[in-house]
Amino acid sequence: MKLDDPKFVLKLSCIDTIGIVHAISGFMVQNGCNIITNQQFGDRDTERFFMRVAFTPVDPDTSIERLRAPLDTLAARYDMDWTLHDTSDRPRVIIMVSKFGHCLNDLLYRWKIGALKVDIAAIVSNHRDFEDLANRYEIPFHHMPVTPETKQAQEAALAALVEDLRVDLVVLARYMQVLSDGMCRFLEGRAINIHHSFLPSFKGAAPYTQAWARGVKLIGATAHYVTPDLDEGPIIEQEVVRVSHEDGPAQLTALGRDVESVVLARAVAFHVERRVLLNGNRTVVFR
Ligand SMILES: Nc1nc2c(c(=O)[nH]1)N[C@@H](CN(C=O)c1ccc(C(=O)N[C@@H](CCC(=O)O)C(=O)O)cc1)CN2
């Protein structure tokens, strides 16, 4: 049997108990499905169990709806939180940016060469700096300037755009405005931000200056889900790079650019490949 890419991905979490893996693998057998990859984790702190199963039905005509019904029955026995995804679906994404375009540029290139399997519905910015770049990639560009006075109206327009474009994920690719609590609730679990420091160090808008002043020997970047508490959201991915006493704020900023781009691209890929499960204010990432 030639093992193509898995057709479906099941993500689940529930209170940990005996027999969950047995029950899920039994479901796969009973429904003629072949498991391609299976990853699970039992968190002894929260006593919650997490699992990601990538699988393919032997009968290619097996629909996702056909599997949902029996899965719902099984899930109810364990009070599971679960989602089932068709791996051919391409999540619809809005990328937001302000004045620094390195993460946007990196994501657009990965998308263009087919390495990032999403549909980019729009690029949104509070400045016009990357309008030409968006046009070159033939992606709709929405200029949404914002001031403290216009923030509520700007966010209402953004929320309407997310709805109108049927967006599954908003990526803050160095979008340098703090989203309101209401916007964070609206985007809960579907907005990823890249913070240009190795959190929890150096929160806020100027981490490289803070890092230089502290004299650190490593700097990094952190991709996390966006929550009302600035830079406090569940972390999806991080990376660091070594720096030295010779590196001033400008050099740290330059060294950080590459780390930010790689960390955000990895985090977006993990999210759209259904590899990330929320575990309170933490994540389980089945890489
Ligand atoms: N609700 C949230 N919104 C945003 C988050 C977040 O974690 N929760 N992350 C930021 C990105 N970011 C750091 O990664 C960040 C962006 C902006 C600021 C900030 O203080 N901005 C000033 C204005 C700065 C400017 O106009 O250049 C402000 O909003 O008053 C701090 C951290 C994205 N949004």
Ligand as a Chemical Component Dictionary entry (heavy atoms), coordinates in Angstrom:
data_LIG
# 
_chem_comp.id                   LIG 
_chem_comp.type                 NON-POLYMER 
_chem_comp.pdbx_formal_charge   0 
_chem_comp.three_letter_code    LIG 
# 
loop_
_chem_comp_atom.comp_id 
_chem_comp_atom.atom_id 
_chem_comp_atom.alt_atom_id 
_chem_comp_atom.type_symbol 
_chem_comp_atom.charge 
_chem_comp_atom.model_Cartn_x 
_chem_comp_atom.model_Cartn_y 
_chem_comp_atom.model_Cartn_z 
_chem_comp_atom.pdbx_ordinal 
LIG N1  N1  N 0 -3.524 42.116 22.664 1  
LIG C1  C1  C 0 -2.311 41.958 22.094 2  
LIG N2  N2  N 0 -1.997 42.677 21.023 3  
LIG C2  C2  C 0 -0.783 42.513 20.456 4  
LIG C3  C3  C 0 0.166  41.630 21.001 5  
LIG C4  C4  C 0 -0.233 40.838 22.118 6  
LIG O1  O1  O 0 0.543  40.014 22.640 7  
LIG N3  N3  N 0 -1.481 41.034 22.627 8  
LIG N4  N4  N 0 1.434  41.561 20.475 9  
LIG C5  C5  C 0 1.777  42.728 19.696 10 
LIG C6  C6  C 0 3.139  42.759 19.116 11 
LIG N5  N5  N 0 4.068  43.361 20.053 12 
LIG C7  C7  C 0 5.058  42.616 20.521 13 
LIG O2  O2  O 0 5.292  41.516 20.075 14 
LIG C8  C8  C 0 3.888  44.719 20.484 15 
LIG C9  C9  C 0 3.366  45.605 19.627 16 
LIG C10 C10 C 0 3.164  46.932 20.036 17 
LIG C11 C11 C 0 3.488  47.343 21.279 18 
LIG C12 C12 C 0 3.247  48.751 21.685 19 
LIG O3  O3  O 0 3.530  49.145 22.776 20 
LIG N6  N6  N 0 2.657  49.523 20.740 21 
LIG C13 C13 C 0 2.321  50.915 21.005 22 
LIG C14 C14 C 0 2.389  51.692 19.703 23 
LIG C15 C15 C 0 3.686  51.469 19.028 24 
LIG C16 C16 C 0 3.719  52.142 17.671 25 
LIG O4  O4  O 0 2.767  52.802 17.287 26 
LIG O5  O5  O 0 4.745  51.882 17.008 27 
LIG C17 C17 C 0 0.854  50.975 21.388 28 
LIG O6  O6  O 0 0.101  50.137 20.858 29 
LIG O7  O7  O 0 0.541  51.910 22.114 30 
LIG C18 C18 C 0 4.013  46.405 22.138 31 
LIG C19 C19 C 0 4.233  45.090 21.742 32 
LIG C20 C20 C 0 0.747  43.001 18.654 33 
LIG N7  N7  N 0 -0.486 43.241 19.330 34 
# 
loop_
_chem_comp_bond.comp_id 
_chem_comp_bond.atom_id_1 
_chem_comp_bond.atom_id_2 
_chem_comp_bond.value_order 
_chem_comp_bond.pdbx_ordinal 
LIG N1  C1  SING 1  
LIG C1  N2  DOUB 2  
LIG C1  N3  SING 3  
LIG N2  C2  SING 4  
LIG C2  C3  DOUB 5  
LIG C2  N7  SING 6  
LIG C3  C4  SING 7  
LIG C3  N4  SING 8  
LIG C4  O1  DOUB 9  
LIG C4  N3  SING 10 
LIG N4  C5  SING 11 
LIG C5  C6  SING 12 
LIG C5  C20 SING 13 
LIG C6  N5  SING 14 
LIG N5  C7  SING 15 
LIG N5  C8  SING 16 
LIG C7  O2  DOUB 17 
LIG C8  C9  SING 18 
LIG C8  C19 DOUB 19 
LIG C9  C10 DOUB 20 
LIG C10 C11 SING 21 
LIG C11 C12 SING 22 
LIG C11 C18 DOUB 23 
LIG C12 O3  DOUB 24 
LIG C12 N6  SING 25 
LIG N6  C13 SING 26 
LIG C13 C14 SING 27 
LIG C13 C17 SING 28 
LIG C14 C15 SING 29 
LIG C15 C16 SING 30 
LIG C16 O4  DOUB 31 
LIG C16 O5  SING 32 
LIG C17 O6  DOUB 33 
LIG C17 O7  SING 34 
LIG C18 C19 SING 35 
LIG C20 N7  SING 36 
# 
